[in-house]
């Protein structure tokens, strides 16, 4: 087969009679998924998934009648103890944390943005925990409001820091 010279960025193939682009299409490089991205994603989905189940259980009486939880679990008493702004912050922390952790588990870079918003609401929840400590809020069942609020903030910040670092180094 004899190929004709290149004309204007295209080559003409004599055998087939069609025009072919001169440039080759290169496939994008496949990234290898980090084990830690999966580990932190599973940890976040488990943490926020448990709290999402507790939230739904606390807010909807039908579910609490069907599936009773042991006394250490359940947020109804905690929501009654919290001011309205803190319960909104806790709700947003739980659901955005679940979404961000799920995106992290899927390897999506948008998880960093979602988890950043979760960190902001978790800090508000942590501020309520400090106020509860100052005001001497009692434990609800075996759930201490201070440890619960600060625990939510600590886990959220930890997952967000890992997701941010993984995005920066290209493993996410």
N, C-alpha and C positions, 0 to 999 in steps of 0.2 A: 504494500500500500504506500502510496505516495501522498504525503501531506503537503498542502499548499502553505505558503508563508502566512504568518500572522497578519491579520488586517483589522486594525481598530479594536484590538482586545478580544477578538473572536477567532477561532480556528475553524476551518472548513474540513470536514471529513469526507473524503471521496467515496468511501465504501458505503456510507449510510446517507450521504447527501444532506445531513442536517447540521445546524450550527451548534457548537458547544462552547460554553464559557471557558475562557482561558484559565481563570482562577479555580483553584480546587476548594471545595467546601470542606472545611475541617470540622470534625466533631468536637464539641466542648469536652474538656477533660472531666472525667468522673471523679468526684471527690469521695474519699473514703470517710465513712461516718465514724466519729469518735465514740468510743464506748462510754465516755463520761457524759456526752450529750444525751445518750439514751438513759444512763443512770440518773442524771439530774431531772430529765423529763419524767421518768417513772416515779421518782421521789416526789416531784411537784404534783403530778396527777393524783398520786395516792394521798398526799397531805391535803390538797385543796378539794379532792373528791370526797374524802371523809367529811370535811367541814361543809361541803355543799350538801351532802346527804343529811347532815345534822341540821343545816339551815332549813332545808325543805321540811324536815321532820318537825322543826320548831314552829314553822309558819303555817303548816297545813294540818289541821286536826284529823282529817281523814287518814293520813299516813301514820300519824302518831297512834291512832287507834288500831291500825293494822299491824304495825311493827313497833312494839314498845322497846325502848332502849334502856340499858342499864343506867343506874343513877350517875355514874361519872360522865356519861354522854348526855347529849341533849342541850340545846342552847335556849330553851324557853325562859328559864330563870335568868340567864345572863342577859337576854334581850330586854327583860323587864327591868333589870338593874341599870342598863345603859341609857344614857340620854339619846335623844332621837338622832342627833348628828353623828354620834359614835356608832349607832346601829347601822346607819347608812354607810359609813366608812367601812365597817366590818363586812357588810353585804357586798359592797363593791370589791373589797379586798379578796373575798372568797371567790367570787365569780370571775373577776379579771385574772386572778391567780390561776384558776383552773384553765381558763382560755390560754393564758400565756404558757403554762406548763404543757398543755396539749400541743401548742404550736412548737414549743421547744422539742417535744418528743417527735414531732413530725419533721424537725430540722428546718423550720421556717425562720428566716431572719426577723420577721415581724414580731416574733416572741419577745425580742428585746424592748420594743416600743410598748407592747402590752404590759410586760413586766415592769417597765419604768413607771407606768401609771399605777400599777399595783403597789409599787414601793411608796408612792406618794400617799395612797389611801392607807397603807399599812402603817406609815408613820403617824397618821392621824389616829389610827387605832391604838398605836403605842402611846400616843399622848393621852388618850383616854385612860390607858392602863396606869400611867404615872399619876393622873388625877385621881383615879380610884385608890391608888396607894396612899396618896396624901389625905384623901377623905376617909380612909379606913374602911373601904368597901369589904363586906364579908364574902367569904367563899360561897359559891352557889353549888350545893352538893359537894363534890370533891374538886370542882373547877375553881381555881383561884383566878380572879379577873386580871390580876397583874401578870401572872405567868402566861395566861392565855393571850392577852394583848401583845405583850412583848415577844412571846413565842411566834405569833403570826408575823410580826414585823421582822424578826430575826431570820425565819425561814424564807420569807419573801425576798429580803435583801440578799441572802446567800444564793438563791436561785438566780436572781437578777444579775448579780456580780459574775456568776459563772457564765450565763448566757451572753453577757456583754463581752467577757474575755474571749469566749469561743467565737463570737462574731468578729472580734478584732483580729484574732489569729487565723481566721479562715476555716475553722473546723465546724462552723455552723453555717 
